[in-house]
Amino acid sequence: MSVIFQRRSVRSYLPQPVEDDKIERILRAGMEAPSAHNRRPWEFIVITGEEDRKAIADMSPYAKMVPQAAAAIAVCVNLDLGGGDATGDTWWVQDLAAATENILLQIVEEGLGGVWLGWYPDKDRVEAFSRRFGLPGNIVPFAVIALGYPDAKKPPEKKERFDPRRVHYGAYGKQK
Ligand SMILES: Cc1cc2nc3c(=O)[nH]c(=O)nc-3n(C[C@H](O)[C@H](O)[C@H](O)COP(=O)(O)O)c2cc1C
């Protein structure tokens, strides 16, 4: 089965570090994502320190699993490479979402589990993260991905999601 169909958000992890070679392959997968005008405006911050992971958990009510995760990867945009507020060019949001999904899929491929934590466009989260991790003004944290070896005692729920009513053939509302 393809990793696309295996992937589910994993929020419980074993207390076991993730090997550097796995992290590197995960980052390589992120950088393989498609990108508008092939700008590839991403930058990644790998965070493993305990105090740093606790600090991330305090920045969002939905990031409470981060201290338990072996690592967090912040997927950031470099606005100097990928447009920005001055031009109103926000194609980078799609680039960064594609990179984030690639990372989540490679995490599965590596036998790990991860979860996408929304950061941008929440102003408070973006500011808190930027302050703590020394991001210059042109670097904006888009998403944080918590990852680690999954706690098999708590496998994520898995249900069929394909819904033919959401698919239209030829024109909206037309079914096969
Ligand atoms: C943009 C975005 C932001 C998300 N933010 C969070 C988050 O802050 N915390 C969290 O636990 N899950 C977060 N998720 C994961 C979703 O809750 C999850 O993908 C959804 O419930 C579907 O479950 P699945 O990933 O297992 O398929 C986010 C997902 C996306 C795409």
The ligand as a Gaussian input file, in Angstrom:
#p B3LYP/6-31G(d) Opt

LIG

0 1
 C       -3.085000      23.227000       7.832000
 C       -3.187000      22.149000       8.883000
 C       -3.035000      22.480000      10.224000
 C       -3.093000      21.499000      11.215000
 N       -2.857000      21.843000      12.508000
 C       -2.864000      20.885000      13.474000
 C       -2.528000      21.224000      14.819000
 O       -2.209000      22.383000      15.135000
 N       -2.535000      20.226000      15.744000
 C       -2.856000      18.929000      15.426000
 O       -2.837000      18.079000      16.317000
 N       -3.169000      18.577000      14.135000
 C       -3.170000      19.519000      13.165000
 N       -3.420000      19.186000      11.862000
 C       -3.713000      17.769000      11.518000
 C       -5.207000      17.564000      11.257000
 O       -5.915000      17.636000      12.457000
 C       -5.377000      16.194000      10.561000
 O       -4.660000      16.168000       9.342000
 C       -6.847000      15.886000      10.299000
 O       -7.554000      15.718000      11.509000
 C       -7.010000      14.619000       9.442000
 O       -6.412000      13.502000      10.085000
 P       -5.200000      12.690000       9.438000
 O       -4.023000      13.621000       9.296000
 O       -4.947000      11.596000      10.422000
 O       -5.627000      12.199000       8.103000
 C       -3.353000      20.152000      10.852000
 C       -3.515000      19.812000       9.502000
 C       -3.394000      20.794000       8.527000
 C       -3.497000      20.406000       7.062000

